[in-house]
Amino acid sequence: MEPLAVWASRVVGVLAVVYTLLAMWWSLVVVGVVVVGVVAMCRHVQRSHQSTLTSEGRVVLITGCDTGIGHEVAKTASDRGLTVVAGCLDEHSAGAERLAAMKRVHVLPLDVTDDDSVQAAVEYVTQLCGEKGLWAVVNNAGLNRQAPVELTSMMTFQHLADVMLFGTVRVTKAFLPLVRRAKGRIVTLSSDRGVLSPAHSAAYCITKHGIETFSDVLRAEMQRFDVRVCVMQVGHFGGATAIIDDHNLKAMQTSMERDLEQCSPEVQQAYGGQRAIQAILTETKASRDASPADVTPVVGAILHSLLSGDPADRYPVHGTTGIVDWGIVLGQVKPFIPAAIFPVIQAFLWRQ
């Protein structure tokens, strides 16, 4: 029995040594990965801050400039010396007229859902840019609708997709030849809804998820042409833009009531009819108080993507009056959270 005990102890000892070596090996690997990651990040940040491109002679097209983020980006880009083509749905709106009075800003009627309107914009920009090409397209045009899937009509699903998803694809495809000529940038506004999917936001989330995928595919295809593709993952800035101001909340209410009328009596009863609409409107209106008062962080990120020598693929921009925008944080860590746990965390954050 003694030899067996001796051999057993030896086997246990060898296994302990092997386990220790493996543990040390994996620890070294983890430490090495962390060190390499930190060094790479520091070099990237250093490179980004040291390498700033000149704005002189560069032309940028921005969609959705009547109000909100697009309007502010157009003004700031002009102040920074960029020549701006500001696409406005209504070229006679108050916002469009303010931009038209600025230096280096060309206001252009642009409906991203209309092929003829986009083609007319391409012809105008081609004449403006000449042989140097268009430096950047900023896909910003958008709108918002919130409702459960069963209370959202196919017309509403189609309308949001036409503006934010297919509008982005239409504009990008039309201007890519000019951007390739300049070896420029395609910048598209997404949000935390591009990676998250809270309740009552299917029509909106579909477009943002689509934008993320479209941008990833385009980035892979544009590498050979030295064209950079950037996505703005923007948090909640509704209080600083027109997207949920009183006028647009009224438009949202009208849309929701129209969709509700198209539902069967059983569906209306299941969701509480008008009570469901009022609850969503009240929650959306209240959310304005939790969002920042201005869009300066978003504008800064977009300008960085336009003028940095080494722009990021994605720019998470926190939108909250609190310390942390948990929607943005959750979107960043989603790949590392077990699938069974993620819906619970998401539901807790949005009180679903």
N, C-alpha and C positions, 0 to 999 in steps of 0.2 A: 504493500500500500504506500510505503514511503516514496519509492520512485515515482509512482503515479502522482502523488501530491507535489513532488518536486517539479515534474514536467508540467503539471497544471499551473503551478505558480509561475513557471517560466513563460508559459503561453500567455497567462494573464499579464505578466510584466511586458512581454513583447507587444501585446495588444495595447497596453497603456502607453508604451513609447510611441507606437505608430499613431495612436489617437492624438497624442500630444503634438507630434510632428505635423500631422494633418491640420490640427487646430491652429498651430503656429503658422503653417503655410497659408491657410485661408485668411488668417489675420493679416499676414503680410500682403496678401493679394488685395484685401479690402483697403488697407492703409495705402498701398500703392495706387489703387484706383482713385481714392479720395485725394491724394496728393496731386496726381496728374490732373484730375478734374479741377482742383482749385487753381493750379498753375495755368491751365488752359483758360479758365474763366478770367483770371487776372490779366492774362495776355490779351484776351478778347476785349475786355473793358478798356485796357490801356490803348489798344489799337483803335477802338471805336472813338475814344476821346481825342486821340492825337490826329486822326485822319478825318478832317472835315473838308468836304468838297466846296468849291466856289459856287455860288448861286448864279453868277452872271451868265446870261445866255441860255439858261435852262428853262424849259417850258413845262408846266405841270397842268394836267387836266384834272379837275375835281368835280365829282357829281354831287347833286343834292346840296347846292350852296345857298338856297333861298334862306334857310335858317340853320340854327344848331351848329353841330360840329363842322360840317362842310363850310358854312359861312365863316366861322372863326379861323379855320385852317387857311381859307383863301386870303383873309386879311393878314394873318401872320406870315404866310408864305410871301405875300407881296412886300411886306415890311422887310423881310429877310433878303429881298432882291430877286426872288424868283418871278418869272412871268407866269401868270395864272390865267388859265381858261376856266372860268367858273360856270359850270353847267347848272342852270336853274330851270325848274319846271315851269315857272312863270317869270319871264324876263322883265315883267313890269311890277313885280312884287317889291315891297319896301326894302327887303334884304338885297335883292338884285340891283336896285337903284343905288343903294349905298355902296355896293361893290363897284358898280360902273363908274363911280366918282373917284375911285382910287387909282393910283399909278400902277402900271404893269398888270392891270386886271382887265380881261376881256370877258364880258358876260355873254353867255350863249344859251339860247333856248335848247333844252335837252331833256327829252323824255326817254329814260333808259328802257322802257317797254316797247318803244316804237323803232322799227328798223330804219325808216326814212329819216327820223330825227337824228339817230345815231350816225347815219351815213352823211348827213349834212354837216354834223359836227366834225367828222373825219376830214371832209373836204376843207372846212375852215381851218382846222389845226394844221393840215398838210401845207396850206399856203403860208400860215404863220411861222411854222418851224423850218420849212425849206429842207435842205439836204441833211441838216444836223439831226433831224428826227425829234421825237417827243421824249423828254426825259422821264416823265412818270405819269401814271394814271392812279388816282385815288378814288376807289369805289366806295362811296359814302352813302349814296341815296338809300333811304329806308323808311319804314313805318312800323307800327306795332299794333297787334291785336291779341287779346287774351280771352280765352274761353275754353271750356271742355271740348273734347273732340266731337262729341255728339251734338253740341250746340254750335259747331262751326260749319258753315256751309262750304261746299266745294268751291263756290265762287270766291269766298274769303281765302281758302287755301291757295287757290290759283293766283289771286291778286298779290298776296305777299310773295309767292314764289316768282311771279313775273317781275316784281320790282327788285327784290333783294338777291335772288339766286340767278334767275335767267337774265335779269338786268345786268348783273355783274359779269356773267359769261358773255353777253352780247357786246357790252362796251369793251371788255378786255380783248375779245377776239378781233373787234374792229380796229383797235388801236395798236395791237401787238406789232404789226410791221413797222410802224413809226417808232415804237419803244425799242424794238430789236436794233433798229438803225442807230439809236443813241446809246445802246447798251445800258438801258435805264432801269426803271423800277415799276413794279405793279404792287400797289398797296391796297389792301381790302379791309374794311371794318367788319370784324366779327364781334363776338362777345363771349361771356362765360357760357351762354346758351349754345355756343358752337361745340361744346364738349359735355354740357349738362342738359338734363331734360326734365325740368320740374313740371308739375301739373299745370294745366290750363294754358300751355304755351306751344302746343304741337305745331300750329301753322308757322309760328315764328322760329321755333327750334329747327324745323326742317330746313329752312333757308340757311340758317347759320351753320348747321352741320354740313350742308352742301357746299357752302363757301369754304369751309376748312378743307374738305376733300379736294375741291377744285383747285385751291391754292397749292396743296401738296403735290398734286399731279403736275400742275403748271410749273412749279419750282423745279421738279426733276427734268422736265422737258426744256426749260430755259437755261439750264446750266451751260450747255454748249454755246449759247449765245451771249453769255455774261450778263444776263438779265436777272436781277434779284426780285424775288417774290416775297412780300412781307404781309403778315396778318396781324391786325390790331385786335387783341382779345380784351375788349373794353368792358369794364364793370358797369354798374348802374349810375348813369349820369342824367337820368330823366328829369331831375329838377333843374338842370342847367341847360336843357335843350327844349325844343318845342314838341318833342315826340309824345309827351304826356301832359302838355299844358291844357288849359281848360278847353281850348278849341279842338284839339285832337282827342281829348277825352270824350267830348260831345260826339265827334265822328265815330269813335270806338263804340259808344253807346248806341248810336244809330245803326251801325253795322251789326252789333250783337242782337238788337231787337229785331232787325230784319231776318237774321239767321234763325232766331228763336221762332218766329212765325212760320218758318218752313219746316220746323220739327213736328213730329207726330204728337198728339196729346199725351201719349204714354211717356215720351221722352221729356216733354215739358214738365210733366208732373214729377217724374223721377228726379229732376234737378231743381225743382222749386220755382221754375219759370222766372218771373221778373226778379225774384229774390236773389237768384244766382247771379244775374247781371249786376244788380246793385252791390252785392258783396264784392265782386271782382273790381268794379269801378271804385268802390270805397278803399279797397286795399291798394289799388294802383295809385290813386290820388295820395293816400297816406305815405306811399313809398317815396314820393318826391322829397319829403322832409329828411329822409335818410340818405339822400344822394348829395354829392358836392354841389356847391353853388356856382361853380364855373367849370369849363372843360379844358382848363390849362394843361393838366397832365396828359390828356389825349392829344391835344395839339402838339405838345412837346414831343411825344412819342412819334407822331406822324412826321414832324419836321426832321427828327433824327433819322427815320427810315429814308427820307428823301435826300439828306445831305451828308450822312455818315459814309465814310469810305468802306465800312464793313457793317452794314445794317444787320439786325437780328432777323431770323425767320419769323419769330413771333414776339409780340410785345404785350405782356399782360399788364393792363392798366387798372389799378384798383379804383373803384368808384364807391366811396362810402364816407359818411361823416364820422364813422368810428375808427378804431385803430386798424382793423383788418377787414378786407373784403373777402368774406369766407367763400363766396361763389367763385372768385378768381382762384383762391387757394385750393379749393376742392377740385377745380378743373385741372390744376397743375399736378396734383398728387393722385388723380383718379387712376392712372395706370398701375399704381402700386397698392391700391386698396382691393381686397378680395371682393369678387362680384357679389357675394351674398351679403356683405356688410354695406356696400356702397349705397344701395337704395335707402337703407335705414338712416344713414348720415344725411343724405340729400333731403329726405322727408323731414328730418329734424330741423335742418337749416331753414327750410321754407314752410315749416309748420303745416305740412300736408297730412 
